[in-house]
Amino acid sequence: MLDAVDTALVRALQGDGRATYQALADAVGLSRTAVRSRVKQLVDTGAIRIVGVLHAGVLGKEVLGQVSLQMCGPVRPVLDELYAWGTVTFAAQTAGQFPAVAYLRVHDDTDLAHALAELRALPGVAATDVFRTESVVKDAYTSAGTLRDTAIDPLDWRLVRHLQSDGRASYATLARHVGLSQAAARSRVVRLLNAGVVHVTAVVEPSVVGSEEQIGFGVLCRGDAASLACRLADFSAVSFAATGFGRHDVIGTITATDRGLLAEVLELIRADDAVNHVETWEYLSVTKEPHRDLVSVADGDSPEEQE
């Protein structure tokens, strides 16, 4: 379990995984030396990984759909099949109205329609309910910020690969790996970060820190769904929030250390004046999840190198 200071450090690193130790020290009220020691311990014990996550738009995968599955028969064989799908970024057995949920990340709505057709054809799938996201407001495991137009050359891709494996690698280390000067490596990394191409963040390992309770929620709201989603995203326990079109106006995920905290966050969500109704579903068994299967170009060639 993390203490209050470690929790504050993790939150700061989730926002900016390359924040200086001095900036982190100022944020939590400790000395730079103490913060460096704590961050090292969090990484060495496996409580967190600090990695670069690639914006899905860089690979052209702009569309995200949440698919709730109605089943006829066992759920596990379908989830095992979905694990191998490159379009599936998350799949889980759930308790609630639907026995399974999957997230599809694809290039466009045409690809989404094709993926849904394949999914509906799987043995055991009786029906699907689709939430097509309009805007991902918060995602703890992928870069959800704005992607600015920027040219990415092979040296940039090499830097991205190293950041994906070690988000806090020093500029000297990065420069040595890609054959640049330290100043040139720093300039390129800053450009990639500012353009939203890659976001360096702390990924928490639930089995180590105890954050094993996880539920999904869908909200029907009055007024502006985007404003509500932004307010919900401010809760540290909300690891994912998105607006879109379907049977909900906003969907999200709550990750917490215990059921008591889950209930507390749900009560806070229900207390928002813009919330009309909240539906929840519990993740009983997660087959595939982003923090274990981060989108990476490290496992293959970059788009330029594939041409």
C-alpha positions in Angstrom: 0.0 0.0 0.0 1.2 3.5 -0.7 1.3 6.2 2.0 0.0 9.7 1.4 3.3 11.1 0.1 3.8 8.2 -2.3 0.3 8.6 -3.6 0.9 12.3 -4.2 4.1 11.4 -6.0 2.4 8.9 -8.2 -0.3 11.4 -9.1 2.3 14.0 -10.0 4.2 11.4 -12.2 1.0 10.4 -13.9 0.6 14.0 -15.0 4.3 14.4 -16.0 6.5 11.4 -15.8 9.6 13.5 -16.7 9.0 16.1 -14.0 12.3 17.0 -12.3 12.9 15.8 -8.8 12.9 19.4 -7.7 9.4 20.0 -9.2 8.2 16.8 -7.5 9.8 17.9 -4.2 8.0 21.2 -4.4 4.7 19.4 -5.1 4.8 17.1 -2.1 6.8 19.2 0.3 9.9 17.0 0.7 13.6 17.4 -0.1 14.8 16.6 -3.5 16.9 13.8 -2.1 14.0 12.3 -0.3 11.8 12.4 -3.4 14.5 10.8 -5.5 14.8 8.0 -3.0 11.0 7.4 -2.9 10.6 7.4 -6.7 13.5 5.0 -7.0 11.9 2.7 -4.4 8.5 2.8 -6.2 10.2 1.8 -9.5 12.5 -0.8 -8.0 9.7 -2.5 -6.1 7.5 -2.6 -9.2 4.8 -0.4 -7.7 5.0 1.8 -10.8 6.5 1.9 -14.2 7.3 5.2 -15.8 6.8 4.9 -19.5 6.1 6.9 -22.6 2.7 6.2 -24.1 2.0 6.9 -27.8 -1.0 9.0 -28.8 -3.3 6.6 -30.8 -3.7 9.3 -33.4 0.0 9.0 -34.4 -0.9 5.5 -35.7 -4.1 6.8 -37.2 -6.3 5.0 -34.7 -8.6 7.9 -33.9 -11.8 6.0 -33.1 -12.5 4.2 -29.8 -15.6 2.2 -29.2 -16.8 0.5 -26.0 -18.7 -2.7 -26.8 -20.9 -4.4 -24.2 -21.5 -8.0 -25.1 -24.6 -10.1 -24.5 -23.6 -13.8 -24.5 -25.1 -17.2 -25.1 -22.8 -19.6 -23.3 -19.5 -19.2 -21.6 -17.7 -15.8 -21.7 -14.1 -16.9 -21.4 -13.7 -18.4 -24.9 -14.9 -15.1 -26.5 -12.5 -13.1 -24.3 -9.6 -15.4 -25.2 -10.4 -14.8 -28.9 -10.5 -11.0 -28.4 -7.1 -11.0 -26.6 -5.4 -11.7 -29.9 -7.2 -8.9 -31.8 -5.0 -6.0 -32.4 -8.0 -3.7 -32.4 -9.0 -4.7 -28.9 -7.2 -2.6 -26.2 -9.3 -3.9 -23.2 -11.5 -6.9 -22.6 -13.1 -8.1 -19.4 -15.7 -10.3 -17.9 -18.2 -8.2 -16.0 -21.1 -8.3 -13.6 -24.1 -6.2 -14.5 -26.4 -5.9 -17.5 -23.8 -7.4 -19.8 -21.4 -10.2 -19.0 -18.4 -8.8 -21.0 -17.0 -5.5 -22.2 -14.4 -4.8 -24.9 -12.8 -1.6 -26.1 -12.0 -1.4 -29.9 -9.4 1.1 -31.1 -9.6 1.6 -34.9 -8.8 4.1 -37.7 -12.3 5.3 -38.5 -16.0 4.5 -38.3 -15.8 2.2 -41.3 -13.2 0.1 -39.5 -15.3 0.1 -36.4 -18.3 -1.2 -38.3 -16.1 -4.0 -39.8 -14.7 -4.9 -36.4 -18.2 -5.0 -34.9 -19.4 -7.3 -37.7 -16.5 -9.7 -36.9 -17.3 -9.5 -33.2 -21.0 -10.3 -33.7 -20.0 -13.3 -35.8 -18.1 -14.9 -33.0 -19.7 -18.1 -31.5 -21.3 -17.2 -28.2 -21.9 -13.5 -29.0 -25.7 -12.9 -28.9 -25.8 -9.1 -29.2 -23.7 -6.0 -28.8 -24.3 -2.5 -27.4 -21.9 0.1 -28.7 -20.7 3.4 -27.2 -18.8 5.4 -29.7 -16.5 7.9 -28.0 -16.5 11.4 -29.1 -13.7 12.7 -26.8 -11.5 10.8 -24.3 -11.1 13.3 -21.4 -8.9 11.1 -19.3 -7.1 7.9 -19.8 -4.4 6.7 -17.4 -2.8 4.4 -19.9 -2.7 6.2 -23.2 -2.1 9.8 -24.2 -5.5 11.5 -24.3 -4.3 15.0 -25.0 -4.4 17.0 -28.2 -2.2 15.8 -31.0 -0.6 18.6 -32.8 0.6 18.2 -36.4 4.3 17.5 -36.4 6.7 15.6 -38.6 8.2 12.4 -37.1 11.4 11.0 -38.6 13.2 7.7 -37.9 15.3 9.4 -35.1 12.1 10.5 -33.4 10.7 7.0 -33.5 13.9 5.6 -31.9 13.5 8.2 -29.1 9.9 7.2 -28.7 10.9 3.5 -28.4 13.3 4.3 -25.6 10.8 6.5 -23.8 8.3 3.7 -24.0 10.6 1.4 -22.1 12.0 4.0 -19.7 10.1 7.3 -19.5 12.6 8.9 -17.2 15.7 8.0 -19.2 18.1 11.0 -19.0 18.8 13.1 -22.1 22.4 11.9 -22.0 21.2 8.2 -22.1 18.7 8.9 -24.9 21.4 10.8 -26.9 23.8 7.9 -26.5 21.2 5.4 -27.7 20.2 7.3 -30.8 23.6 8.8 -31.7 22.7 12.5 -31.1 24.2 15.2 -29.0 22.5 15.7 -25.6 21.1 19.1 -26.7 19.7 17.6 -29.9 18.1 14.7 -28.0 16.5 17.1 -25.5 15.2 19.3 -28.3 13.5 16.4 -30.1 12.0 14.9 -26.9 10.6 18.3 -25.8 9.1 18.7 -29.3 7.5 15.2 -29.2 6.1 15.8 -25.7 4.7 19.3 -26.5 3.1 18.0 -29.7 1.3 15.3 -27.8 3.0 12.5 -29.8 4.1 10.8 -26.6 3.1 11.3 -23.0 5.3 10.1 -20.2 3.3 8.8 -17.2 3.5 6.5 -14.2 1.6 3.2 -14.7 0.6 1.7 -11.3 0.9 -2.0 -10.8 -2.4 -2.9 -9.0 -1.1 -6.2 -7.5 1.7 -4.3 -5.8 0.0 -1.2 -4.5 -3.4 -2.9 -3.7 -5.5 -1.0 -6.3 -7.3 -4.1 -7.4 -11.0 -2.9 -7.2 -12.2 -1.6 -10.5 -15.7 -0.8 -11.8 -17.0 0.8 -15.0 -19.8 3.4 -15.0 -22.1 5.1 -17.5 -23.8 8.4 -16.9 -26.9 10.0 -18.3 -26.7 13.7 -17.8 -28.4 17.0 -18.3 -26.6 19.8 -20.1 -23.0 19.6 -21.3 -21.6 16.1 -21.1 -18.0 17.4 -21.8 -18.1 19.7 -18.8 -19.3 16.8 -16.6 -16.7 14.4 -17.9 -14.0 17.0 -17.0 -15.3 17.3 -13.5 -15.4 13.5 -13.1 -11.9 13.2 -14.5 -10.7 15.4 -11.6 -11.3 12.6 -9.2 -8.0 10.8 -8.8 -9.7 7.4 -8.6 -11.3 7.9 -12.0 -8.8 6.4 -14.4 -10.8 6.8 -17.6 -13.5 9.2 -18.7 -15.0 9.8 -22.1 -18.0 11.4 -23.8 -19.8 9.9 -26.8 -22.9 8.4 -28.3 -24.8 5.4 -27.1 -27.0 4.5 -24.2 -24.8 6.8 -22.0 -23.6 10.4 -22.3 -20.3 9.7 -20.3 -18.5 6.5 -19.5 -15.6 5.9 -17.2 -13.7 3.6 -14.9 -13.0 3.9 -11.2 -9.9 2.1 -9.8 -9.5 2.0 -6.0 -7.8 0.2 -3.2 -11.1 -1.1 -1.7 -14.8 -1.2 -2.2 -15.4 1.5 0.3 -13.5 4.0 -1.9 -15.4 2.8 -4.9 -18.7 3.5 -3.2 -17.4 6.9 -2.0 -16.4 8.0 -5.5 -19.7 6.8 -6.9 -21.6 8.9 -4.4 -19.6 11.9 -5.4 -20.5 11.3 -9.0 -24.2 10.9 -8.2 -24.0 14.1 -6.2 -23.1 16.2 -9.3 -26.1 18.3 -10.3 -25.7 17.4 -13.9 -26.0 13.6 -13.3 -29.5 12.1 -13.9 -28.6 8.4 -13.7 -25.5 6.2 -13.1 -25.2 2.6 -14.3 -22.3 0.5 -13.0 -20.6 -2.8 -13.9 -17.9 -4.6 -12.0 -14.9 -6.0 -13.7 -14.7 -9.6 -12.5 -11.8 -10.8 -14.6 -9.7 -8.6 -16.9 -8.3 -10.5 -19.9 -6.6 -7.6 -21.6 -5.8 -4.2 -20.3 -3.7 -1.2 -21.6 -1.2 -1.0 -18.7 0.0 -4.6 -19.5 -0.3 -4.2 -23.3 0.7 -0.6 -23.9 0.5 0.5 -27.6 4.1 0.4 -28.6 6.2 0.7 -31.7 9.0 -1.0 -29.8 7.6 -4.4 -30.8 7.7 -3.7 -34.5 8.7 -1.1 -37.1 7.6 2.5 -37.0 5.1 3.5 -39.7 8.0 5.1 -41.7 10.0 1.9 -41.5 7.1 -0.2 -42.7 6.8 1.8 -46.0 
